[in-house]
Amino acid sequence: MADETIGIVGAGIVGLATGRDIALRRPGTRVVVLEKEQDVAVHQTGHNSGVVHAGIYYAPGSLKADLCVRGVSMLREYCRERALPYEEIGKLVMAVREDELGRMDNLYERAKNNHVPDLRKVSRDEIKEIEPNAGGIAALHSPRTAITDYTAIAREFAKDIEASGGEVRRGFTVTSITNASGGVEVASGQVGVPPVEGGGRIKVDRLILCAGLQSDAVAKLAQDKPEPKIIPFRGEYMLLKPDRTHLVRGLVYPVPDPRYPFLGVHFTPRVDGSVEVGPNAVLALAREGYTLGRISPKDLLGIAAYPGTWRMAAQHWRTGIKEYRGALSSAAFMKDAGLYVPGVGVKDVVRGGAGVRAQALDRDGTLVDDFRIHQAGRITAVRNAPSPAATASMAIAEHIADAVFGSTSAT
């Protein structure tokens, strides 16, 4: 259909990448991105660690694996075209105990199946050549793993949409989604108050929901299925003091626990020259709870009322207690980090920022790992897009556009 209007809820990197892909592949289509904040990339994208993942961790054949590997090449080329930061500083995934070696070998086989480029196993001596200050008895080295600035990329995507005749409408909080004749009507305003015509209401031919931390709530407005539910996990960071950043050259990660979608506390150089240590993973008390003091009674009630929350807690309460210790004590936080860069402790760091991960949870208490993208009529809902969604954003955009319009090449 020519001259369609496509609405996208959410101006994070996935929503903006999707809008850009549609605008480029379907000239004449009007793309309107609806964002409740006054700027783009305010939430998950703006609190991202900046890592461009190579595809090591993800189950072969999953959307995460396929779209991450595809997305890396697309993102790298885009950054080069736009002179955006993209630095291949490499990553060590390091075993510090004998009982981690089997998991590391399994990870290596998984990464090979995902065609991660130039990945190799390295010995204790080789670790020291790559990271002189690192500990560890063996590691996987991914020299092509990179860092970037996802906020800058998201803003560039927004410019592409606007240059193609589209719009990023800021300050538009979606409060209702209604199927209308030949399309979908989206309204903004106070709940229960009829929206003002024009700025508070828009009719689109198709609607794509990329709402991140609010994805289940926005899907509910569209009468989509109620699950999975988003459970917010806050990830807190320390920062190496400026005179200690030289201790880390590249990315230093632990061998992850396969029971969890989180990667564990690690060392992350940033494109601005700083080095983060973290994150932990604690249940946030608000969907946008970037600090311990941010509490939303509505969000807490929703978390507590969901059966999956209690089933998850019954399985993982010991790990939860350990993570909260790190949130309350810098010494506890740095204890694990010191295994990977020995000698680095509380004296070497200051408290940094935090992000909140929109973790999808099924009713049976299972932490949803793969991307979930659900289509119902004229509405497409991205129900779960955690890390590596930023890395894979351009490939996710292709996948969504193919699902909505059929498989055609983007311009």
C-alpha positions as CSV (number, residue, x, y, z in Angstrom):
1,M,0.0,0.0,0.0
2,A,1.5,3.4,-1.1
3,D,1.6,6.4,1.1
4,E,0.9,4.6,4.3
5,T,1.5,6.1,7.8
6,I,3.4,3.8,10.1
7,G,3.4,4.6,13.8
8,I,6.2,3.4,16.1
9,V,5.8,3.7,19.9
10,G,9.2,4.3,21.5
11,A,12.3,6.3,20.5
12,G,14.9,4.0,21.8
13,I,17.4,2.6,19.4
14,V,15.2,-0.3,18.3
15,G,12.2,1.9,17.5
16,L,14.3,4.4,15.7
17,A,16.2,1.8,13.7
18,T,12.9,0.3,12.7
19,G,11.5,3.7,11.6
20,R,14.7,4.4,9.6
21,D,14.6,1.0,7.9
22,I,10.9,1.5,6.9
23,A,11.5,5.0,5.7
24,L,14.4,3.9,3.5
25,R,12.9,0.7,2.1
26,R,9.4,2.2,1.4
27,P,9.8,5.8,-0.1
28,G,6.5,7.7,0.3
29,T,5.7,6.0,3.6
30,R,5.3,8.4,6.5
31,V,6.9,7.2,9.7
32,V,5.9,8.8,13.0
33,V,7.8,7.8,16.1
34,L,5.9,8.5,19.3
35,E,8.0,9.1,22.4
36,K,6.9,10.1,25.9
37,E,10.1,11.8,26.8
38,Q,11.5,15.1,25.5
39,D,14.5,13.4,23.9
40,V,15.3,10.1,22.2
41,A,17.3,7.3,23.8
42,V,16.5,8.3,27.4
43,H,16.0,4.9,29.0
44,Q,17.7,1.6,28.1
45,T,19.6,3.0,25.1
46,G,20.9,6.0,27.0
47,H,22.0,3.8,29.9
48,N,23.7,1.2,27.8
49,S,27.3,0.2,28.4
50,G,28.2,0.8,24.8
51,V,29.4,-2.7,24.0
52,V,29.0,-4.1,20.5
53,H,28.6,-7.8,21.1
54,A,30.1,-10.3,18.7
55,G,27.5,-13.0,19.3
56,I,29.4,-15.3,21.7
57,Y,26.7,-16.0,24.2
58,Y,23.5,-16.7,22.3
59,A,21.9,-20.1,21.4
60,P,22.6,-21.0,17.8
61,G,19.5,-20.5,15.7
62,S,17.9,-18.1,18.1
63,L,16.9,-14.6,17.0
64,K,19.6,-13.2,19.3
65,A,22.3,-15.2,17.6
66,D,21.2,-14.5,14.0
67,L,20.3,-10.8,14.5
68,C,23.4,-10.0,16.6
69,V,25.9,-11.3,14.1
70,R,24.0,-9.6,11.2
71,G,23.6,-6.4,13.2
72,V,27.3,-6.1,14.0
73,S,28.3,-5.7,10.4
74,M,25.5,-3.3,9.7
75,L,26.3,-1.1,12.8
76,R,30.0,-1.1,12.0
77,E,29.4,0.1,8.5
78,Y,26.9,2.8,9.6
79,C,29.3,4.2,12.2
80,R,32.0,4.4,9.6
81,E,29.7,6.2,7.1
82,R,28.6,8.7,9.8
83,A,32.0,9.1,11.5
84,L,30.5,7.8,14.8
85,P,32.7,6.1,17.4
86,Y,33.4,2.4,16.8
87,E,36.5,0.9,18.4
88,E,37.4,-2.8,18.2
89,I,39.1,-3.1,21.6
90,G,38.5,-6.8,22.0
91,K,37.1,-8.9,24.8
92,L,38.4,-11.6,27.1
93,V,35.8,-14.0,28.6
94,M,37.9,-15.3,31.4
95,A,37.7,-18.4,33.6
96,V,39.2,-17.9,37.1
97,R,38.4,-21.4,38.5
98,E,38.8,-24.9,37.2
99,D,35.1,-25.6,37.4
100,E,34.5,-22.8,34.8
101,L,36.6,-24.4,32.1
102,G,33.8,-26.7,30.9
103,R,31.4,-23.8,30.6
104,M,34.0,-21.8,28.8
105,D,34.5,-24.7,26.3
106,N,30.7,-24.9,25.7
107,L,30.7,-21.2,25.1
108,Y,33.5,-21.5,22.6
109,E,31.5,-24.1,20.6
110,R,28.4,-22.0,20.7
111,A,30.3,-19.0,19.4
112,K,31.8,-21.0,16.6
113,N,28.3,-22.1,15.6
114,N,27.4,-18.4,15.5
115,H,30.4,-17.6,13.3
116,V,31.9,-15.1,15.7
117,P,35.0,-13.8,13.8
118,D,38.6,-14.5,15.0
119,L,37.6,-16.0,18.3
120,R,40.2,-18.2,19.9
121,K,41.1,-19.9,23.2
122,V,44.0,-18.3,25.1
123,S,46.2,-19.6,27.9
124,R,47.1,-17.9,31.2
125,D,50.3,-16.6,29.6
126,E,48.4,-15.3,26.5
127,I,45.9,-13.5,28.8
128,K,48.9,-11.6,30.3
129,E,50.0,-10.5,26.8
130,I,46.5,-9.1,26.0
131,E,45.6,-7.8,29.5
132,P,48.8,-7.5,31.6
133,N,46.9,-6.8,34.8
134,A,44.2,-9.5,34.4
135,G,43.9,-12.7,36.4
136,G,42.5,-16.0,35.0
137,I,43.6,-19.4,34.1
138,A,42.2,-19.5,30.6
139,A,40.0,-17.3,28.4
140,L,38.2,-16.8,25.1
141,H,39.6,-13.8,23.2
142,S,37.2,-12.0,20.8
143,P,39.4,-9.3,19.1
144,R,36.5,-7.9,17.0
145,T,34.3,-7.0,20.0
146,A,33.8,-3.3,20.0
147,I,32.5,-0.3,21.9
148,T,30.4,2.6,20.5
149,D,28.0,5.4,21.6
150,Y,24.5,4.1,21.2
151,T,22.9,7.4,22.1
152,A,24.8,9.1,19.3
153,I,23.7,6.4,16.9
154,A,20.0,6.7,18.0
155,R,20.1,10.4,17.4
156,E,21.5,9.8,14.0
157,F,18.7,7.3,13.2
158,A,16.2,10.0,14.3
159,K,17.8,12.5,11.8
160,D,17.5,9.9,9.1
161,I,13.8,9.5,9.8
162,E,13.2,13.2,9.7
163,A,15.3,13.6,6.5
164,S,13.0,11.0,4.9
165,G,9.9,13.1,5.7
166,G,9.1,11.3,8.9
167,E,8.6,12.7,12.4
168,V,9.8,11.9,15.9
169,R,7.0,13.3,18.1
170,R,8.4,13.9,21.6
171,G,6.3,14.3,24.7
172,F,3.6,11.9,23.4
173,T,2.6,9.5,26.2
174,V,0.5,6.8,24.7
175,T,-2.7,6.3,26.8
176,S,-4.9,4.4,24.4
177,I,-4.6,2.3,21.3
178,T,-7.8,1.5,19.4
179,N,-8.4,-0.4,16.2
180,A,-10.2,2.0,13.8
181,S,-11.6,1.6,10.3
182,G,-8.6,0.9,8.1
183,G,-6.0,1.5,10.7
184,V,-5.1,2.1,14.4
185,E,-5.8,5.2,16.5
186,V,-3.2,6.1,19.1
187,A,-4.0,8.8,21.7
188,S,-2.0,10.7,24.3
189,G,-3.2,12.5,27.4
190,Q,-4.4,11.9,30.9
191,V,-6.0,8.5,31.5
192,G,-9.8,8.9,31.3
193,V,-9.6,12.3,29.7
194,P,-10.5,12.5,26.0
195,P,-7.5,13.6,24.0
196,V,-7.3,16.8,22.1
197,E,-7.6,16.4,18.3
198,G,-4.2,16.8,16.5
199,G,-1.2,16.6,18.8
200,G,-2.9,14.2,21.2
201,R,-4.2,11.8,18.6
202,I,-2.9,10.1,15.5
203,K,-4.3,7.5,13.1
204,V,-1.8,5.2,11.5
205,D,-2.2,2.3,9.0
206,R,0.1,0.1,11.0
207,L,1.6,0.3,14.5
208,I,4.8,-1.1,15.8
209,L,5.4,-1.2,19.6
210,C,9.0,-0.8,20.7
211,A,8.4,0.5,24.2
212,G,11.2,-1.2,26.1
213,L,10.6,-0.9,29.9
214,Q,6.9,-0.2,29.1
215,S,6.5,-2.8,26.4
216,D,3.9,-5.0,28.3
217,A,1.9,-2.0,29.5
218,V,1.7,-0.6,26.0
219,A,0.9,-4.0,24.5
220,K,-2.0,-4.2,27.1
221,L,-3.4,-0.9,25.7
222,A,-3.4,-2.6,22.3
223,Q,-5.4,-5.6,23.8
224,D,-2.4,-7.9,23.1
225,K,-1.7,-10.9,25.2
226,P,-0.7,-10.1,28.8
227,E,2.5,-12.1,28.9
228,P,5.4,-12.1,29.2
229,K,5.5,-9.4,31.9
230,I,8.4,-6.9,32.2
231,I,10.3,-7.1,35.4
232,P,12.8,-4.3,35.8
233,F,16.3,-5.2,36.9
234,R,18.6,-2.3,37.9
235,G,22.3,-2.7,36.9
236,E,24.7,-0.5,38.9
237,Y,28.2,0.4,37.9
238,M,31.4,1.5,39.6
239,L,33.9,3.7,37.7
240,L,37.6,3.2,37.9
241,K,39.3,6.4,39.1
242,P,41.0,8.3,36.2
243,D,44.5,7.3,37.4
244,R,43.5,3.6,37.4
245,T,41.9,3.3,33.9
246,H,45.3,2.2,32.5
247,L,44.8,-1.1,34.3
248,V,42.4,-2.4,31.7
249,R,43.0,-2.3,27.9
250,G,39.9,-4.0,26.6
251,L,36.7,-5.7,27.8
252,V,37.2,-8.2,30.6
253,Y,34.2,-10.5,31.3
254,P,33.5,-13.6,33.5
255,V,32.3,-16.9,32.1
256,P,28.5,-16.3,32.5
257,D,26.2,-18.5,34.5
258,P,23.9,-20.2,32.0
259,R,21.0,-20.0,34.3
260,Y,20.7,-16.3,33.9
261,P,20.5,-13.9,30.9
262,F,22.9,-11.5,32.8
263,L,26.6,-11.6,32.0
264,G,28.1,-10.9,35.5
265,V,30.3,-8.0,36.7
266,H,32.9,-7.0,34.1
267,F,35.2,-4.2,33.1
268,T,34.1,-2.0,30.3
269,P,36.1,0.8,28.7
270,R,34.0,3.5,27.2
271,V,34.6,5.6,24.2
272,D,35.0,8.7,26.5
273,G,38.0,7.0,28.1
274,S,36.3,6.0,31.4
275,V,36.2,2.4,32.5
276,E,33.0,0.9,34.1
277,V,33.0,-2.0,36.5
278,G,29.6,-3.8,36.7
279,P,26.8,-4.2,36.5
280,N,25.1,-6.2,39.2
281,A,21.5,-7.1,38.7
282,V,18.9,-6.2,41.4
283,L,15.2,-6.0,41.2
284,A,14.3,-2.4,40.7
285,L,11.5,-0.8,42.6
286,A,10.2,1.1,39.6
287,R,10.4,0.5,35.9
288,E,12.5,3.6,35.5
289,G,14.2,3.1,38.9
290,Y,17.7,4.2,38.3
291,T,18.4,4.8,42.0
292,L,17.7,2.8,45.1
293,G,15.4,5.6,46.3
294,R,13.2,5.6,43.2
295,I,10.0,3.7,44.1
296,S,6.8,3.3,42.1
297,P,3.9,1.8,44.1
298,K,2.1,1.0,40.9
299,D,5.1,-0.8,39.4
300,L,5.7,-2.7,42.7
301,L,2.1,-3.8,42.9
302,G,2.3,-5.1,39.3
303,I,5.4,-7.0,40.1
304,A,4.1,-8.5,43.3
305,A,0.7,-9.5,41.7
306,Y,2.3,-11.5,39.0
307,P,2.7,-15.2,39.7
308,G,5.9,-15.5,37.7
309,T,7.6,-13.1,40.1
310,W,7.2,-15.5,43.1
311,R,8.2,-18.5,41.1
312,M,11.3,-16.7,39.9
313,A,12.1,-15.7,43.5
314,A,11.7,-19.2,44.8
315,Q,14.3,-20.4,42.3
316,H,16.8,-17.6,42.6
317,W,16.5,-16.0,46.0
318,R,20.1,-16.8,47.0
319,T,21.5,-15.1,44.0
320,G,19.2,-12.1,44.6
321,I,20.5,-11.7,48.2
322,K,24.1,-11.7,46.9
323,E,23.3,-9.1,44.3
324,Y,21.7,-6.8,46.8
325,R,24.8,-7.1,49.0
326,G,26.7,-5.6,46.2
327,A,24.2,-2.8,45.8
328,L,24.6,-1.8,49.4
329,S,28.3,-2.4,49.9
330,S,31.1,-1.3,47.6
331,A,33.4,-3.8,49.1
332,A,31.0,-6.7,48.3
333,F,30.5,-5.3,44.8
334,M,34.2,-5.2,44.1
335,K,35.0,-8.6,45.6
336,D,34.1,-10.5,42.4
337,A,35.6,-7.9,40.2
338,G,38.9,-8.3,41.9
339,L,39.1,-11.9,40.7
340,Y,39.5,-10.7,37.1
341,V,41.8,-7.8,37.7
342,P,43.6,-8.7,40.9
343,G,44.5,-5.8,43.2
344,V,41.6,-3.6,42.0
345,G,39.3,-2.8,45.0
346,V,37.2,-0.2,46.7
347,K,40.1,2.3,46.8
348,D,40.3,2.3,43.0
349,V,36.6,3.1,42.2
350,V,33.8,5.6,42.7
351,R,30.1,5.0,42.3
352,G,29.0,5.3,38.7
353,G,25.6,5.3,37.0
354,A,23.0,2.7,36.6
355,G,20.7,1.3,34.0
356,V,17.4,-0.7,34.1
357,R,17.0,-3.8,32.0
358,A,13.5,-4.6,30.8
359,Q,13.6,-8.3,31.6
360,A,10.7,-10.3,30.3
361,L,9.3,-13.0,32.6
362,D,6.9,-15.8,31.8
363,R,4.2,-16.9,34.2
364,D,6.1,-20.0,35.2
365,G,9.0,-17.9,36.5
366,T,11.2,-18.4,33.5
367,L,13.5,-15.4,32.6
368,V,12.9,-15.0,28.9
369,D,16.2,-15.0,27.0
370,D,15.4,-14.6,23.3
371,F,13.9,-11.7,21.5
372,R,10.1,-11.9,21.3
373,I,8.3,-10.1,18.5
374,H,4.6,-10.7,18.2
375,Q,2.3,-9.7,15.4
376,A,-1.5,-9.3,15.7
377,G,-3.3,-7.8,12.7
378,R,-2.1,-4.2,12.1
379,I,-0.1,-4.1,15.3
380,T,3.4,-5.6,15.8
381,A,4.7,-5.7,19.4
382,V,8.4,-6.1,20.4
383,R,7.7,-7.9,23.7
384,N,11.3,-8.7,24.7
385,A,14.5,-7.0,23.4
386,P,17.2,-7.0,26.0
387,S,21.0,-7.1,25.3
388,P,22.2,-7.4,22.6
389,A,19.3,-5.4,21.2
390,A,21.4,-2.3,20.7
391,T,24.1,-4.2,18.8
392,A,21.4,-6.0,16.7
393,S,19.1,-2.9,16.3
394,M,19.6,-2.5,12.6
395,A,19.0,-6.2,12.0
396,I,16.0,-6.3,14.4
397,A,14.6,-3.4,12.3
398,E,15.0,-5.5,9.1
399,H,13.4,-8.4,10.8
400,I,10.4,-6.3,12.0
401,A,10.0,-4.6,8.6
402,D,10.1,-8.0,6.8
403,A,7.4,-9.3,9.1
404,V,5.2,-6.3,8.6
405,F,5.7,-5.8,4.8
406,G,7.2,-9.0,3.5
407,S,10.9,-9.6,2.8
408,T,12.3,-6.8,0.6
409,S,15.7,-5.2,0.7
410,A,16.2,-1.9,2.4
411,T,17.6,0.9,0.3
